[in-house]
Amino acid sequence: MKMKRFISGLVVAMGLASAGNAAAQEILITGPLAGAPAVRKERLYRQGRFELAPTVSFTLLDEYRRTILIGARLQYNLTEWLSIGVWGGYGIASLPTALTSEIDSSAPRNVFTKSNVNPGTPTDANNGTSFVDQTAKMNWVAAPQLQFTPFRGKLAIFQKIFVDTDAYLHGGAAFVGIQERAQCGSNGQVSCSDPSSFGLASSTKIAPTFGLGLNFYINNFVSIGLEYRALPFAWDRAGFDTRGGGNDGKFPDNKITSADDTFKFNQMMTISLGFSLPAAPTVSE
């Protein structure tokens, strides 16, 4: 019995010793597959092609105004995974939110609010402006950007229709044309309690822009895209005097200045219809 145990232990020890000296062995493929690429006859939808894509964008999570932008994306695909281009949009509609309508209808107009809420109401023929007229809006965006496409594959619809799809990341710098309440209350400027001080003035913000998207290729020439974009920057969206005073500048100072701007992680969704040139993509070997 002891001899059997000894022999079993010796066999196990020899097996462990030989396992310690084992090394991976390279598998060599011979025959017609030797040296063949991992994928053959792959359609290269991006590489070496220009893309022009009309777009419609909708801003998200807005406090006071929702903006709809009509625009386009133009880009050149340096490789199948890297592109350079520009996206731009113009705001064709700026719609007040429910919060804006509620403030306009219920906010008191008195000595305590005269610097923050226009004393005029939509039905006041003498003063004649509403709260919505002092809220900031996004007029246009222009964004040069890079696009990185690390993933691609096929999307199956009901296991019957298969669509070539890719997922991408984009990033760049955005120039954003906005209108926000004009500065007031400083030397040489109109008082912020004057009804005329609630008008909007145009300015341009520069901000980073980034996001992700999907492209669905209907055929070799046309694609449909869905994209998320972030545009973080600070602006005075309500036209309120909320900062600039006190020791730390966090209290009202009866002025509208850049100190009243607050940071907002502006976001939007975009739907695009892309057209690629040349019309036929390159096909790999």
C-alpha positions as CSV (number, residue, x, y, z in Angstrom):
1,M,0.0,0.0,0.0
2,K,2.8,2.4,0.9
3,M,4.6,1.5,-2.3
4,K,1.5,2.5,-4.4
5,R,1.3,5.8,-2.6
6,F,5.0,6.4,-3.2
7,I,4.7,5.7,-6.9
8,S,1.6,7.9,-7.2
9,G,3.3,10.8,-5.5
10,L,6.4,10.4,-7.7
11,V,4.2,10.5,-10.9
12,V,2.4,13.7,-9.7
13,A,5.8,15.3,-8.9
14,M,7.2,14.5,-12.3
15,G,4.1,15.9,-13.9
16,L,4.4,19.2,-12.1
17,A,8.0,19.4,-12.9
18,S,7.4,18.9,-16.6
19,A,4.6,21.4,-16.5
20,G,6.9,24.1,-15.2
21,N,9.1,23.7,-18.2
22,A,6.3,23.7,-20.7
23,A,6.3,26.6,-23.3
24,A,3.7,27.9,-25.7
25,Q,4.1,26.5,-29.2
26,E,3.4,28.7,-32.2
27,I,0.7,27.3,-34.5
28,L,1.8,27.5,-38.1
29,I,-0.9,27.7,-40.7
30,T,-0.1,26.0,-44.0
31,G,-2.0,25.5,-47.2
32,P,-4.2,28.2,-49.0
33,L,-4.8,30.1,-45.7
34,A,-1.1,30.7,-45.0
35,G,-0.6,34.5,-44.7
36,A,-4.2,35.3,-45.4
37,P,-5.8,38.4,-43.7
38,A,-8.3,37.9,-40.8
39,V,-11.1,39.4,-42.9
40,R,-11.4,39.2,-46.7
41,K,-13.6,41.2,-49.1
42,E,-14.4,43.8,-46.3
43,R,-16.2,47.0,-47.4
44,L,-14.2,50.0,-46.3
45,Y,-17.0,52.5,-45.9
46,R,-14.8,55.3,-44.6
47,Q,-11.2,55.0,-45.8
48,G,-10.4,57.6,-48.5
49,R,-14.0,59.0,-48.7
50,F,-15.6,62.3,-48.1
51,E,-18.9,62.4,-46.3
52,L,-21.5,65.1,-46.4
53,A,-24.3,64.7,-43.9
54,P,-27.2,67.1,-43.4
55,T,-28.2,67.1,-39.7
56,V,-31.0,68.0,-37.3
57,S,-30.1,68.5,-33.6
58,F,-32.2,68.9,-30.5
59,T,-30.8,70.3,-27.2
60,L,-31.4,68.3,-24.0
61,L,-32.2,69.1,-20.4
62,D,-32.7,72.8,-21.0
63,E,-34.0,74.9,-18.1
64,Y,-35.4,77.8,-20.0
65,R,-35.2,77.3,-23.8
66,R,-35.0,74.2,-26.1
67,T,-33.2,74.8,-29.4
68,I,-33.6,72.9,-32.7
69,L,-30.6,73.3,-35.0
70,I,-30.4,72.5,-38.7
71,G,-26.9,71.9,-40.0
72,A,-24.4,69.6,-41.7
73,R,-21.2,67.6,-41.1
74,L,-18.4,67.5,-43.6
75,Q,-15.5,65.2,-43.1
76,Y,-12.7,63.3,-44.8
77,N,-11.8,59.8,-43.6
78,L,-8.1,59.5,-43.5
79,T,-8.3,55.8,-42.6
80,E,-11.1,53.4,-41.8
81,W,-10.8,54.5,-38.1
82,L,-9.7,58.1,-38.2
83,S,-11.5,61.1,-39.7
84,I,-11.1,64.9,-39.7
85,G,-14.0,67.3,-40.4
86,V,-16.3,70.0,-39.1
87,W,-19.9,70.1,-37.9
88,G,-22.1,73.2,-37.8
89,G,-25.7,74.0,-37.0
90,Y,-28.0,77.0,-37.0
91,G,-30.8,77.4,-34.5
92,I,-34.1,77.6,-36.4
93,A,-36.3,77.4,-33.3
94,S,-35.9,78.3,-29.6
95,L,-38.8,77.1,-27.6
96,P,-39.6,78.1,-24.0
97,T,-39.8,75.4,-21.4
98,A,-42.6,74.8,-18.9
99,L,-40.4,76.4,-16.2
100,T,-40.0,79.6,-18.3
101,S,-43.8,79.9,-18.7
102,E,-44.3,79.2,-15.0
103,I,-41.9,82.0,-14.0
104,D,-43.4,84.4,-16.5
105,S,-46.9,83.8,-15.1
106,S,-46.3,83.6,-11.4
107,A,-43.1,85.5,-10.5
108,P,-43.9,88.7,-8.6
109,R,-42.9,92.0,-10.2
110,N,-41.8,94.3,-7.3
111,V,-38.9,96.1,-5.8
112,F,-37.2,92.9,-4.7
113,T,-37.3,91.3,-8.2
114,K,-36.9,94.3,-10.4
115,S,-33.3,93.5,-11.3
116,N,-34.0,89.8,-12.2
117,V,-37.5,89.7,-13.7
118,N,-38.7,92.2,-16.3
119,P,-41.5,94.2,-14.7
120,G,-43.4,93.9,-18.1
121,T,-45.7,91.0,-18.8
122,P,-47.0,89.7,-22.2
123,T,-50.3,91.6,-21.6
124,D,-48.7,94.8,-20.3
125,A,-48.8,97.2,-23.3
126,N,-46.6,99.8,-21.5
127,N,-43.6,97.6,-20.7
128,G,-44.5,94.8,-23.1
129,T,-41.9,92.0,-22.6
130,S,-42.1,88.7,-20.9
131,F,-39.6,86.6,-19.0
132,V,-38.8,84.5,-22.0
133,D,-37.4,87.5,-23.8
134,Q,-34.5,87.8,-21.2
135,T,-33.5,84.1,-21.3
136,A,-30.4,83.2,-23.3
137,K,-30.5,81.2,-26.5
138,M,-28.1,79.3,-28.7
139,N,-28.0,80.7,-32.2
140,W,-25.3,78.7,-34.0
141,V,-22.5,76.2,-33.5
142,A,-19.3,75.5,-35.6
143,A,-17.1,72.6,-34.4
144,P,-13.9,71.4,-36.1
145,Q,-13.3,67.9,-34.8
146,L,-11.6,64.5,-35.1
147,Q,-13.6,61.2,-35.2
148,F,-12.3,57.9,-34.0
149,T,-14.1,54.7,-35.0
150,P,-12.9,51.7,-33.0
151,F,-15.9,49.4,-33.5
152,R,-17.8,48.1,-36.5
153,G,-20.0,45.1,-37.2
154,K,-23.5,44.2,-38.4
155,L,-26.9,45.0,-36.7
156,A,-29.6,42.3,-37.1
157,I,-33.2,43.4,-37.3
158,F,-35.6,40.5,-36.6
159,Q,-32.8,38.2,-37.7
160,K,-33.9,39.0,-41.3
161,I,-32.2,42.3,-42.2
162,F,-28.5,42.9,-41.5
163,V,-27.1,46.5,-41.6
164,D,-23.4,47.4,-41.5
165,T,-22.9,49.5,-38.4
166,D,-20.1,51.4,-36.8
167,A,-19.7,53.2,-33.4
168,Y,-17.4,56.2,-33.1
169,L,-16.1,58.8,-30.7
170,H,-15.7,62.5,-31.7
171,G,-14.0,65.5,-30.1
172,G,-12.8,69.0,-30.9
173,A,-13.4,72.7,-30.2
174,A,-16.8,74.4,-30.6
175,F,-17.5,78.0,-31.4
176,V,-21.0,78.8,-30.1
177,G,-22.9,81.9,-31.0
178,I,-25.3,82.8,-28.2
179,Q,-27.6,85.6,-27.1
180,E,-27.8,86.4,-23.4
181,R,-29.0,89.3,-21.3
182,A,-26.9,92.4,-21.9
183,Q,-24.6,93.7,-19.2
184,C,-26.1,96.5,-17.0
185,G,-25.6,98.3,-13.7
186,S,-21.9,99.3,-14.1
187,N,-20.7,102.8,-14.7
188,G,-22.1,104.2,-18.0
189,Q,-24.6,101.4,-18.3
190,V,-28.4,101.4,-17.9
191,S,-29.7,100.3,-14.5
192,C,-30.6,96.6,-14.2
193,S,-34.0,97.6,-12.9
194,D,-34.8,99.5,-16.1
195,P,-37.1,97.5,-18.4
196,S,-34.8,98.3,-21.3
197,S,-32.0,96.4,-19.6
198,F,-33.6,93.0,-20.2
199,G,-32.8,92.8,-23.9
200,L,-30.3,90.3,-25.3
201,A,-26.8,90.9,-26.6
202,S,-24.8,88.5,-28.9
203,S,-21.5,86.9,-28.0
204,T,-19.4,83.9,-28.9
205,K,-18.3,81.1,-26.5
206,I,-15.4,78.7,-27.2
207,A,-15.8,75.3,-25.6
208,P,-14.7,71.7,-25.9
209,T,-17.1,69.4,-27.6
210,F,-17.1,65.6,-27.5
211,G,-19.5,62.7,-27.7
212,L,-20.3,59.4,-29.5
213,G,-22.4,58.1,-32.3
214,L,-23.6,55.3,-34.5
215,N,-23.7,55.0,-38.3
216,F,-26.0,52.6,-40.1
217,Y,-25.1,52.0,-43.7
218,I,-28.2,51.6,-45.9
219,N,-26.1,50.9,-49.0
220,N,-22.7,51.8,-50.3
221,F,-23.5,55.5,-50.7
222,V,-26.1,56.4,-48.0
223,S,-26.0,56.1,-44.2
224,I,-28.2,57.2,-41.2
225,G,-26.5,58.4,-38.1
226,L,-27.5,59.0,-34.4
227,E,-25.1,61.1,-32.3
228,Y,-24.8,62.5,-28.8
229,R,-22.8,65.7,-28.3
230,A,-21.7,67.7,-25.2
231,L,-20.8,71.4,-25.2
232,P,-19.9,72.4,-21.6
233,F,-19.5,76.2,-21.0
234,A,-20.7,78.9,-18.7
235,W,-23.4,81.4,-19.6
236,D,-26.2,83.4,-17.9
237,R,-29.2,81.4,-19.1
238,A,-31.9,83.1,-17.0
239,G,-30.6,86.6,-17.1
240,F,-30.5,86.7,-13.3
241,D,-28.2,88.7,-11.1
242,T,-26.9,85.9,-8.8
243,R,-23.2,86.7,-8.3
244,G,-20.5,89.3,-8.2
245,G,-21.1,90.7,-4.7
246,G,-19.9,89.9,-1.2
247,N,-16.4,88.8,-0.1
248,D,-16.5,85.7,-2.2
249,G,-18.5,87.1,-5.2
250,K,-21.4,84.6,-4.6
251,F,-24.1,87.2,-3.9
252,P,-26.1,89.6,-6.1
253,D,-24.5,93.0,-6.8
254,N,-27.3,94.7,-8.8
255,K,-25.2,94.2,-11.9
256,I,-25.3,91.8,-14.9
257,T,-21.7,90.9,-15.8
258,S,-19.8,87.8,-16.8
259,A,-19.6,87.0,-13.0
260,D,-23.3,85.9,-13.3
261,D,-22.5,83.1,-15.8
262,T,-22.9,79.6,-14.5
263,F,-21.5,76.4,-15.8
264,K,-23.8,74.2,-17.9
265,F,-23.1,70.8,-19.4
266,N,-25.0,71.6,-22.6
267,Q,-26.1,68.5,-24.4
268,M,-27.8,67.6,-27.7
269,M,-28.8,64.7,-29.9
270,T,-28.3,64.7,-33.7
271,I,-29.9,62.8,-36.5
272,S,-28.0,62.7,-39.8
273,L,-28.3,61.4,-43.3
274,G,-24.8,60.9,-44.8
275,F,-23.7,60.7,-48.4
276,S,-20.2,59.4,-49.2
277,L,-18.0,60.1,-52.2
278,P,-16.7,58.2,-54.1
279,A,-20.1,56.5,-54.3
280,A,-18.6,53.0,-54.1
281,P,-16.4,52.0,-51.1
282,T,-13.1,50.3,-51.4
283,V,-13.2,46.5,-50.9
284,S,-10.2,44.8,-49.1
285,E,-8.5,41.8,-50.6
